Amino acid sequence: MALLFENVRITSPVYATLIDRQKQIYAAMDHAYHRTADSYGFTCDGCQDNCCRTRFYHHTIIEHIYMAEGFRTLTTEKQNEVRLRALAVVDETVRAENSGAAVRLMCPLNFDAVCILYPYRPMICRLHGIPHELHKPGQNPVYGPGCETFDCRCGDKSYFKFDRTPFYRDMAALEQEARKTLGRTEKIRMTVAEMLLTEAKGKGSSPKR
């Protein structure tokens, strides 16, 4: 897969608008998450169930674009280091899957327990960890649990409403607009490592899974 934003000039007003709207959606997510986490008195510092080792798949072009925006802020040396890390994660994941082994590998952006592209991290990285709900049209609400660390620290506390629905809805609307702008129709299913590797390569196909 070639770079997803290759036919949009980086300095174009349209591109800038997409990025600005993504920032606004992420800011709303962060505000809601921290308000909810604070209500529980929950923090994930010193977490043994590190979600940076969880293989999350991401399905939106707009998040790939935003990740690429962050990647370009790194020095060339750091970009090369991230690329090598991403390549190692992808290769090890393929080997583990081929052998039927379980695998939990650290995200290539995690350096000394700190995400070096924290402001550019995808939606699931922002919302994971605390109990939540999702409302689909015509269906009963779907409730999701917190992570293991949350259960250990705050599992005995009453549920504080955390509705992901507005964020999913806003992301879907922005994704639709981005795809129309970019002229893209293909489905996306990529890990952070794969997105970074695609960005670093600048051309070609995404790694096989």
VOPA-78605 format. One line per field, with one value per atom (N, C-alpha, C): atom name; y, z, x; chain. Coordinates in Angstrom, 1 decimal. Atoms other than C-alpha are relative to their C-alpha. Layout:
! residues N
atom: [CA|...] .
c2: [Y|...] .
c3: [Z|...] .
c1: [X|...] .
kette: [A|...] .
This chain:
! residues 209
atom: [N|CA|C|N|CA|C|N|CA|C|N|CA|C|N|CA|C|N|CA|C|N|CA|C|N|CA|C|N|CA|C|N|CA|C|N|CA|C|N|CA|C|N|CA|C|N|CA|C|N|CA|C|N|CA|C|N|CA|C|N|CA|C|N|CA|C|N|CA|C|N|CA|C|N|CA|C|N|CA|C|N|CA|C|N|CA|C|N|CA|C|N|CA|C|N|CA|C|N|CA|C|N|CA|C|N|CA|C|N|CA|C|N|CA|C|N|CA|C|N|CA|C|N|CA|C|N|CA|C|N|CA|C|N|CA|C|N|CA|C|N|CA|C|N|CA|C|N|CA|C|N|CA|C|N|CA|C|N|CA|C|N|CA|C|N|CA|C|N|CA|C|N|CA|C|N|CA|C|N|CA|C|N|CA|C|N|CA|C|N|CA|C|N|CA|C|N|CA|C|N|CA|C|N|CA|C|N|CA|C|N|CA|C|N|CA|C|N|CA|C|N|CA|C|N|CA|C|N|CA|C|N|CA|C|N|CA|C|N|CA|C|N|CA|C|N|CA|C|N|CA|C|N|CA|C|N|CA|C|N|CA|C|N|CA|C|N|CA|C|N|CA|C|N|CA|C|N|CA|C|N|CA|C|N|CA|C|N|CA|C|N|CA|C|N|CA|C|N|CA|C|N|CA|C|N|CA|C|N|CA|C|N|CA|C|N|CA|C|N|CA|C|N|CA|C|N|CA|C|N|CA|C|N|CA|C|N|CA|C|N|CA|C|N|CA|C|N|CA|C|N|CA|C|N|CA|C|N|CA|C|N|CA|C|N|CA|C|N|CA|C|N|CA|C|N|CA|C|N|CA|C|N|CA|C|N|CA|C|N|CA|C|N|CA|C|N|CA|C|N|CA|C|N|CA|C|N|CA|C|N|CA|C|N|CA|C|N|CA|C|N|CA|C|N|CA|C|N|CA|C|N|CA|C|N|CA|C|N|CA|C|N|CA|C|N|CA|C|N|CA|C|N|CA|C|N|CA|C|N|CA|C|N|CA|C|N|CA|C|N|CA|C|N|CA|C|N|CA|C|N|CA|C|N|CA|C|N|CA|C|N|CA|C|N|CA|C|N|CA|C|N|CA|C|N|CA|C|N|CA|C|N|CA|C|N|CA|C|N|CA|C|N|CA|C|N|CA|C|N|CA|C|N|CA|C|N|CA|C|N|CA|C|N|CA|C|N|CA|C|N|CA|C|N|CA|C|N|CA|C|N|CA|C|N|CA|C|N|CA|C|N|CA|C|N|CA|C|N|CA|C|N|CA|C|N|CA|C|N|CA|C|N|CA|C|N|CA|C|N|CA|C|N|CA|C|N|CA|C|N|CA|C|N|CA|C|N|CA|C|N|CA|C|N|CA|C|N|CA|C|N|CA|C|N|CA|C|N|CA|C|N|CA|C|N|CA|C|N|CA|C|N|CA|C|N|CA|C|N|CA|C|N|CA|C|N|CA|C|N|CA|C|N|CA|C|N|CA|C|N|CA|C|N|CA|C|N|CA|C|N|CA|C|N|CA|C|N|CA|C|N|CA|C|N|CA|C|N|CA|C|N|CA|C|N|CA|C|N|CA|C|N|CA|C|N|CA|C|N|CA|C] .
c2: [-1.2|0.0|1.2|-1.3|3.4|0.9|-1.0|6.3|0.4|-0.3|7.0|1.4|-1.4|10.7|0.6|-0.4|10.8|0.9|-0.9|12.6|1.2|-1.2|15.4|0.8|-0.8|18.1|0.3|-0.2|18.4|1.4|-1.4|22.2|0.4|-0.4|22.1|0.4|-0.3|23.7|-1.2|1.2|20.5|-0.9|0.9|18.4|0.6|-0.7|21.0|-0.1|0.1|20.9|-1.4|1.4|17.1|-0.2|0.2|17.2|0.8|-0.8|20.0|-0.6|0.7|18.1|-1.2|1.2|15.0|0.4|-0.5|17.0|0.3|-0.4|18.3|-1.3|1.2|14.8|-0.7|0.6|13.4|0.8|-0.8|16.3|-0.2|0.4|15.5|-1.3|1.3|11.9|0.1|-0.1|12.8|0.6|-0.6|15.1|-0.9|1.0|12.5|-1.1|1.1|9.8|0.4|-0.5|11.8|0.3|-0.3|13.0|-1.3|1.3|9.4|-0.7|0.7|8.0|0.7|-0.8|10.8|-0.3|0.3|9.9|-1.3|1.3|6.4|0.1|-0.1|7.7|-1.0|1.0|5.5|0.6|-0.3|5.9|-1.3|1.3|3.3|0.0|0.0|4.1|-1.3|1.3|1.0|-1.2|1.1|-1.1|-1.2|1.3|-4.8|-0.5|0.5|-5.4|1.1|-1.1|-3.0|-0.1|0.1|-2.2|0.3|-0.2|-1.1|-1.3|1.4|-4.9|-0.7|0.6|-5.5|0.3|-0.2|-6.0|0.5|-0.7|-3.5|0.2|-0.3|-3.2|1.3|-1.3|0.2|0.0|0.2|0.6|1.3|-1.3|4.3|0.6|-0.7|6.2|1.2|-1.3|9.4|-0.3|0.3|7.7|-0.3|0.2|6.6|1.3|-1.4|10.2|0.7|-0.7|11.5|-0.6|0.6|9.0|0.4|-0.5|10.0|1.4|-1.4|13.6|0.0|0.1|12.7|-0.6|0.6|10.5|1.0|-1.0|13.4|1.0|-0.9|15.4|-0.6|0.7|12.8|0.3|-0.1|13.2|-1.2|1.1|11.1|-1.2|1.0|9.1|-0.8|0.6|8.4|-0.7|0.7|7.6|-1.4|1.2|5.0|-1.1|0.9|3.5|-0.6|0.5|3.3|-1.0|0.9|1.7|-1.4|1.3|-1.0|-0.8|0.6|-1.6|-0.5|0.5|-1.8|-1.2|1.1|-4.2|-1.3|1.1|-6.4|-0.5|0.4|-6.4|-0.7|0.7|-7.3|-1.3|1.3|-10.1|-1.0|0.9|-11.6|-0.4|0.3|-11.4|-1.0|1.0|-13.3|-1.3|1.2|-15.9|-0.7|0.6|-16.4|-0.5|0.5|-16.7|-1.2|1.2|-19.2|-1.2|1.1|-21.3|-0.3|0.2|-20.9|0.5|-0.5|-19.1|1.3|-1.3|-16.3|1.0|-1.0|-13.0|1.3|-1.4|-9.7|0.8|-0.7|-7.4|1.5|-1.5|-3.8|0.8|-0.9|-1.1|0.7|-0.6|0.3|1.5|-1.4|3.8|0.1|-0.1|2.9|-0.1|-0.1|4.1|0.3|-0.2|3.6|0.3|0.0|3.2|1.3|-1.3|6.5|-0.1|0.0|6.8|1.3|-1.2|9.1|0.8|-0.7|10.0|0.1|0.0|10.3|0.9|-0.9|13.3|-0.6|0.5|11.3|-1.4|1.3|8.0|-0.2|0.3|6.3|0.0|-0.1|6.3|-1.1|1.1|2.9|0.2|-0.3|4.0|1.0|-1.0|6.9|-0.5|0.4|5.1|-1.3|1.3|1.7|0.1|0.1|0.7|0.2|-0.2|1.9|-0.5|0.5|0.5|1.1|-0.9|2.0|-0.6|0.5|1.7|0.6|-0.4|2.0|-0.2|0.1|2.7|0.0|0.1|1.4|0.2|-0.3|2.5|-1.3|1.1|0.2|-1.2|1.2|-2.0|0.5|-0.2|-2.3|0.5|-0.4|-0.6|-1.2|1.0|-2.6|0.5|-0.5|-2.4|-0.8|0.6|-3.1|0.1|-0.1|-3.8|0.8|-0.6|-2.1|-1.1|1.0|-3.7|-0.7|0.7|-6.0|0.9|-0.9|-3.2|0.8|-0.8|-1.2|-0.9|0.9|-4.3|-0.2|0.1|-4.7|1.2|-1.2|-1.1|0.6|-0.7|0.1|-0.9|0.9|-3.0|0.0|0.0|-2.5|1.3|-1.3|1.0|0.0|-0.1|1.9|0.6|-0.4|2.4|1.5|-1.4|5.9|0.1|0.1|6.4|0.6|-0.4|6.6|-0.5|0.3|6.6|0.3|-0.2|6.1|0.4|-0.1|6.5|1.3|-1.3|10.3|0.0|0.0|9.6|-0.9|0.9|6.7|0.6|-0.7|8.7|1.1|-1.1|11.7|-0.5|0.6|9.5|-0.6|0.6|7.7|1.1|-1.1|11.0|0.6|-0.5|12.3|-1.0|1.1|9.0|0.1|0.0|9.2|1.2|-1.2|12.8|-0.2|0.2|11.8|-0.9|0.9|8.9|0.6|-0.8|11.1|0.9|-1.0|13.7|-0.7|0.7|11.1|-1.0|1.0|8.9|-1.4|1.3|5.8|-0.8|0.9|2.9|-1.3|1.3|0.0|0.0|0.1|-1.4|0.0|-0.1|-0.8|-0.9|0.8|-3.3|-0.1|0.0|-2.4|0.3|-0.3|-2.3|1.3|-1.2|0.7|-0.3|0.4|-1.2|0.0|0.0|-1.7|1.3|-1.4|1.9|0.7|-0.7|3.1|-0.5|0.6|0.7|0.4|-0.5|1.7|1.5|-1.4|5.4|0.1|-0.1|4.8|-0.5|0.5|2.8|1.0|-1.0|5.5|-0.5|0.6|3.1|-1.5|1.5|-0.5|-0.5|0.6|-2.8|-0.1|0.2|-3.2|-1.4|1.4|-6.2|-1.0|1.0|-9.4|-0.5|0.5|-10.8|-1.4] .
c3: [0.0|0.0|0.0|0.1|-1.0|1.2|-1.0|1.4|-0.2|0.1|2.1|-0.3|0.2|1.8|-1.2|1.0|-1.3|-1.1|1.0|-3.6|0.7|-0.6|-1.1|0.5|-0.4|-0.7|1.5|-1.5|2.9|0.4|-0.4|2.8|-0.5|0.5|1.2|1.1|-1.0|3.1|0.4|-0.2|2.7|1.0|-0.9|4.3|1.4|-1.3|7.1|0.8|-0.7|7.8|0.5|-0.5|8.1|1.3|-1.1|10.5|1.2|-1.1|12.6|0.6|-0.5|12.9|0.8|-0.7|13.9|1.4|-1.3|16.7|0.9|-0.8|17.9|0.6|-0.5|18.1|1.0|-1.0|19.9|1.3|-1.3|22.4|0.8|-0.6|23.1|0.7|-0.6|23.7|1.3|-1.1|26.0|1.2|-1.1|28.0|0.7|-0.5|28.4|0.8|-0.7|29.3|1.3|-1.2|31.9|1.1|-1.0|33.5|0.6|-0.5|33.8|0.8|-0.8|35.0|1.3|-1.3|37.6|0.9|-0.8|38.8|0.8|-0.6|39.6|0.9|-0.6|40.9|-0.6|0.8|38.2|-0.8|0.9|36.7|-0.4|0.5|34.6|0.1|-0.2|35.8|0.7|-0.6|36.7|-0.4|0.5|34.7|-0.4|0.5|34.3|-1.2|1.1|31.8|-1.1|0.8|29.4|-1.4|1.3|26.5|-1.2|1.1|24.4|-0.5|0.5|24.1|-0.7|0.6|22.8|-1.4|1.5|19.1|-0.4|0.5|18.2|-1.5|1.5|14.6|-0.1|0.3|13.2|-1.4|1.2|10.4|-0.7|0.7|9.4|-0.7|0.8|6.8|0.8|-0.7|8.9|1.2|-1.1|11.8|-0.6|0.7|9.4|-0.4|0.4|8.1|1.2|-1.2|11.6|0.6|-0.5|12.6|-0.9|0.9|9.5|0.3|-0.4|10.6|1.2|-1.2|13.9|-0.4|0.4|12.3|-0.7|0.7|10.2|1.0|-0.9|13.4|0.6|-0.6|14.4|-0.9|0.7|13.4|-0.9|1.0|10.5|0.8|-0.8|13.0|0.8|-0.8|15.2|-1.0|1.0|12.1|-0.4|0.4|11.1|1.1|-1.1|14.6|0.1|-0.1|14.7|-1.1|1.1|11.3|0.3|-0.3|12.4|1.1|-1.1|15.6|-0.6|0.6|13.5|-0.9|0.8|11.1|0.8|-0.9|13.9|0.6|-0.5|15.4|-1.0|1.1|12.1|-0.3|0.3|11.4|1.1|-1.1|14.8|0.2|0.0|14.7|-1.0|1.1|11.4|0.4|-0.5|12.8|1.0|-1.1|15.9|-0.6|0.5|13.9|-0.8|0.8|11.5|0.9|-0.9|14.5|1.0|-0.9|16.4|1.4|-1.3|19.3|0.3|-0.4|21.3|0.0|0.0|21.0|0.5|-0.6|23.0|-0.1|0.2|21.6|0.3|-0.3|22.7|-1.3|1.2|20.3|-0.3|0.4|18.3|0.4|-0.5|19.6|1.4|-1.4|23.2|0.3|-0.4|24.3|1.5|-1.5|28.0|0.7|-0.6|28.9|-0.4|0.5|27.0|-1.5|1.4|23.7|-0.6|0.5|21.6|-1.0|0.9|19.4|0.8|-0.8|22.3|-0.5|0.5|20.9|-1.3|1.2|17.7|0.1|-0.1|19.1|-0.4|0.5|17.7|1.1|-0.9|19.2|1.1|-1.0|20.9|1.1|-1.0|22.7|1.0|-0.9|24.1|0.8|-0.6|25.1|0.8|-0.6|26.3|1.5|-1.4|29.9|1.0|-1.0|31.6|-0.6|0.5|31.4|-0.8|1.0|28.6|-0.5|0.7|26.6|-1.4|1.4|23.0|-0.4|0.4|21.5|-1.5|1.4|18.1|-0.3|0.3|16.4|0.0|0.0|17.2|0.8|-0.8|19.6|1.4|-1.4|23.3|0.1|-0.2|24.6|0.2|-0.2|24.5|1.1|-1.1|27.7|-0.1|0.1|27.7|1.4|-1.3|30.8|-0.1|0.0|31.9|-0.1|0.1|31.6|1.4|-1.2|34.2|1.1|-1.0|35.9|0.7|-0.5|36.2|1.0|-0.9|37.7|1.3|-1.3|40.3|0.8|-0.8|41.3|0.3|-0.1|40.8|-0.3|0.4|40.1|1.0|-1.0|43.3|0.0|0.0|42.4|-1.0|0.9|40.8|-1.4|1.4|37.1|-0.2|0.4|35.9|-1.6|1.4|32.5|-0.9|1.0|29.7|-1.4|1.3|26.3|-1.2|1.2|23.3|-1.3|1.2|20.8|-0.7|0.7|20.0|-0.7|0.6|19.3|-1.2|1.2|17.0|-1.1|1.0|15.2|-0.7|0.6|14.7|-0.8|0.8|13.6|-1.3|1.2|11.1|-1.0|0.9|9.6|-0.6|0.5|9.3|-0.9|0.9|7.8|-1.3|1.3|5.2|-0.8|0.7|4.3|-0.5|0.4|4.2|-1.2|1.1|1.9|-1.3|1.2|-0.4|-0.6|0.4|-0.5|-0.6|0.4|-1.0|-1.2|1.0|-3.4|0.3|-0.4|-1.4|0.4|-0.3|-1.0|0.7|-0.6|0.3|1.5|-1.4|3.7|0.7|-0.7|6.3|1.2|-1.2|9.0|0.3|-0.2|10.2|1.5|-1.3|13.5|-0.1|0.0|14.5|-0.6|0.6|13.5|-1.5|1.5|10.0|-0.6|0.4|9.7|-0.1|-0.1|10.7|-1.1|1.0|8.4|-1.4|1.2|5.5|-0.3|0.1|6.2|-0.2|0.1|6.6|-1.4|1.3|3.3|-1.1|1.0|1.4|-1.2|1.2|-1.2|0.2|0.0|-1.9|0.8|-0.6|-0.1|1.5|-1.4|3.5|0.3|-0.3|5.3|0.0|0.0|4.9|1.4|-1.4|7.9|-0.2] .
c1: [0.8|0.0|0.9|-0.7|1.4|-0.4|0.4|1.3|-1.4|1.4|-2.3|-0.3|0.2|-1.9|0.8|-0.9|0.3|-0.6|0.6|-2.2|-0.6|0.4|-2.8|1.2|-1.1|-0.3|0.0|0.0|0.9|-0.4|0.3|0.5|-1.4|1.3|-2.9|-1.0|1.0|-5.8|-0.9|0.9|-7.9|0.7|-0.8|-5.1|0.0|-0.1|-4.7|-1.3|1.3|-8.4|-0.3|0.1|-8.4|0.8|-0.9|-5.5|-0.6|0.5|-7.1|-1.3|1.2|-10.4|0.3|-0.4|-8.6|0.5|-0.5|-6.8|-1.2|1.2|-10.2|-0.7|0.7|-11.7|0.9|-0.8|-8.7|0.0|0.1|-8.8|-1.2|1.2|-12.4|0.1|-0.2|-11.5|0.8|-0.9|-8.7|-0.7|0.8|-10.9|-0.9|1.0|-13.6|0.7|-0.7|-11.1|0.5|-0.6|-9.3|-1.1|1.0|-12.5|-0.6|0.5|-13.7|1.0|-1.1|-10.4|0.1|-0.1|-10.2|-1.2|1.2|-13.7|0.2|-0.3|-12.4|1.3|-1.3|-9.0|1.0|-0.8|-7.4|1.1|-1.1|-4.0|0.6|-0.5|-2.2|1.6|-1.4|1.3|0.4|-0.5|3.4|-0.8|0.9|1.0|0.7|-0.6|1.9|-0.7|0.8|-0.8|0.2|-0.3|0.9|-0.7|0.8|-1.5|0.9|-1.0|1.6|0.5|-0.4|2.2|-1.2|1.2|-1.4|0.0|0.0|-1.8|-1.4|1.2|-4.5|0.1|0.1|-5.7|-0.7|0.6|-6.6|-0.5|0.7|-9.0|-0.3|0.3|-9.0|1.2|-1.1|-7.0|0.4|-0.3|-7.3|1.0|-0.9|-5.4|1.4|-1.2|-2.7|0.6|-0.5|-2.4|0.6|-0.4|-2.2|1.3|-1.3|0.5|1.2|-1.1|2.5|0.4|-0.3|2.2|1.0|-0.9|3.8|1.4|-1.2|6.4|1.0|-0.9|7.7|0.6|-0.6|8.4|1.3|-1.2|11.1|1.2|-1.2|14.7|0.2|-0.3|16.0|0.6|-0.6|18.0|-1.1|1.1|14.9|-0.9|0.9|12.8|0.6|-0.6|15.3|0.0|0.0|15.4|-1.4|1.4|11.6|-0.3|0.3|11.5|0.6|-0.6|13.9|-0.8|0.8|11.8|-1.3|1.3|8.6|0.2|-0.3|10.2|0.2|-0.2|11.3|-1.3|1.3|7.8|-0.9|0.8|6.1|0.6|-0.6|8.6|-0.3|0.2|8.3|-1.4|1.4|4.5|-0.3|0.2|4.5|0.5|-0.6|6.8|-0.8|0.8|4.7|-1.3|1.3|1.5|0.2|-0.2|3.0|0.3|-0.3|4.1|-1.1|1.1|0.8|0.3|-0.4|2.6|-0.7|0.5|1.1|1.1|-1.0|2.9|-0.5|0.3|2.9|1.3|-1.2|5.5|-0.2|0.1|6.2|-0.1|0.2|5.0|1.3|-1.2|7.9|0.2|-0.1|7.1|0.2|-0.2|7.6|1.5|-1.4|11.0|0.1|-0.2|11.9|-1.4|1.4|8.1|-0.7|0.6|7.3|-0.3|0.4|5.4|0.6|-0.7|7.6|-0.9|1.0|4.5|-1.3|1.2|2.1|-1.2|1.1|0.1|-0.6|0.5|-0.4|-0.5|0.4|-1.4|-1.4|1.3|-4.5|-1.1|1.2|-8.0|0.0|0.1|-7.8|1.0|-1.0|-4.6|-0.5|0.6|-6.6|-1.1|1.2|-9.7|0.1|-0.2|-8.4|0.2|-0.4|-8.4|-1.1|1.1|-11.6|-1.3|1.3|-15.2|-0.7|0.6|-17.2|-1.3|1.2|-20.4|-0.1|0.1|-21.3|-1.5|1.4|-24.8|-0.1|0.2|-25.6|-1.5|1.5|-28.9|-0.8|1.0|-31.8|0.5|-0.5|-29.7|0.1|-0.3|-29.2|1.4|-1.4|-26.1|1.0|-1.0|-22.9|1.0|-0.9|-20.8|1.3|-1.3|-17.1|0.7|-0.7|-14.9|1.3|-1.3|-11.8|1.1|-1.1|-8.3|0.2|-0.2|-6.9|0.5|-0.6|-5.0|-1.2|1.2|-8.3|-0.8|0.8|-10.1|0.7|-0.8|-7.3|-0.1|0.0|-7.3|-1.3|1.2|-10.8|-1.3|1.1|-13.0|-1.1|1.1|-15.0|-0.8|0.7|-16.1|-1.2|1.2|-19.5|0.4|-0.2|-19.6|-0.2|0.2|-19.1|-0.1|0.3|-20.6|1.1|-1.0|-18.1|-0.5|0.7|-19.9|1.0|-0.9|-17.6|-0.7|0.8|-20.4|0.3|-0.3|-19.8|1.3|-1.4|-16.1|0.0|0.1|-16.8|-0.8|0.8|-19.4|0.8|-0.8|-17.1|1.1|-1.1|-14.3|-0.5|0.5|-16.5|-0.3|0.4|-17.7|1.3|-1.3|-14.1|0.7|-0.5|-13.0|-0.6|0.8|-15.7|0.5|-0.4|-14.6|1.4|-1.4|-10.9|0.1|0.0|-11.6|-0.5|0.5|-13.6|1.1|-1.0|-10.8|1.2|-1.1|-8.1|-0.3|0.4|-10.1|0.4|-0.4|-9.4|-1.3|1.2|-11.9|0.4|-0.4|-9.8|-0.2|0.1|-10.3|1.4|-1.2|-7.6|0.0|-0.1|-6.5|1.5|-1.5|-3.0|0.3|-0.5|-1.1|0.8|-0.8|0.9|1.3|-1.3|4.1|-0.2|0.3|2.6|-0.1|0.2|1.5|1.4|-1.3|5.0|0.9|-0.8|6.7|-0.4|0.5|4.6|0.4|-0.4|5.3|1.5|-1.4|9.0|0.5|-0.3|9.2|-0.3|0.4|7.3|-0.7|0.7|6.0|-0.1|0.1|5.2|-1.3|1.2|2.8|0.2|-0.1|2.0|0.4|-0.5|3.6|-1.1|1.0|1.8|-0.3|0.4|-0.1|-0.5] .
kette: [A|A|A|A|A|A|A|A|A|A|A|A|A|A|A|A|A|A|A|A|A|A|A|A|A|A|A|A|A|A|A|A|A|A|A|A|A|A|A|A|A|A|A|A|A|A|A|A|A|A|A|A|A|A|A|A|A|A|A|A|A|A|A|A|A|A|A|A|A|A|A|A|A|A|A|A|A|A|A|A|A|A|A|A|A|A|A|A|A|A|A|A|A|A|A|A|A|A|A|A|A|A|A|A|A|A|A|A|A|A|A|A|A|A|A|A|A|A|A|A|A|A|A|A|A|A|A|A|A|A|A|A|A|A|A|A|A|A|A|A|A|A|A|A|A|A|A|A|A|A|A|A|A|A|A|A|A|A|A|A|A|A|A|A|A|A|A|A|A|A|A|A|A|A|A|A|A|A|A|A|A|A|A|A|A|A|A|A|A|A|A|A|A|A|A|A|A|A|A|A|A|A|A|A|A|A|A|A|A|A|A|A|A|A|A|A|A|A|A|A|A|A|A|A|A|A|A|A|A|A|A|A|A|A|A|A|A|A|A|A|A|A|A|A|A|A|A|A|A|A|A|A|A|A|A|A|A|A|A|A|A|A|A|A|A|A|A|A|A|A|A|A|A|A|A|A|A|A|A|A|A|A|A|A|A|A|A|A|A|A|A|A|A|A|A|A|A|A|A|A|A|A|A|A|A|A|A|A|A|A|A|A|A|A|A|A|A|A|A|A|A|A|A|A|A|A|A|A|A|A|A|A|A|A|A|A|A|A|A|A|A|A|A|A|A|A|A|A|A|A|A|A|A|A|A|A|A|A|A|A|A|A|A|A|A|A|A|A|A|A|A|A|A|A|A|A|A|A|A|A|A|A|A|A|A|A|A|A|A|A|A|A|A|A|A|A|A|A|A|A|A|A|A|A|A|A|A|A|A|A|A|A|A|A|A|A|A|A|A|A|A|A|A|A|A|A|A|A|A|A|A|A|A|A|A|A|A|A|A|A|A|A|A|A|A|A|A|A|A|A|A|A|A|A|A|A|A|A|A|A|A|A|A|A|A|A|A|A|A|A|A|A|A|A|A|A|A|A|A|A|A|A|A|A|A|A|A|A|A|A|A|A|A|A|A|A|A|A|A|A|A|A|A|A|A|A|A|A|A|A|A|A|A|A|A|A|A|A|A|A|A|A|A|A|A|A|A|A|A|A|A|A|A|A|A|A|A|A|A|A|A|A|A|A|A|A|A|A|A|A|A|A|A|A|A|A|A|A|A|A|A|A|A|A|A|A|A|A|A|A|A|A|A|A|A|A|A|A|A|A|A|A|A|A|A|A|A|A|A|A|A|A|A|A|A|A|A|A|A|A|A|A|A|A|A|A|A|A|A|A|A|A|A|A|A|A|A|A|A|A|A|A|A|A|A|A|A] .
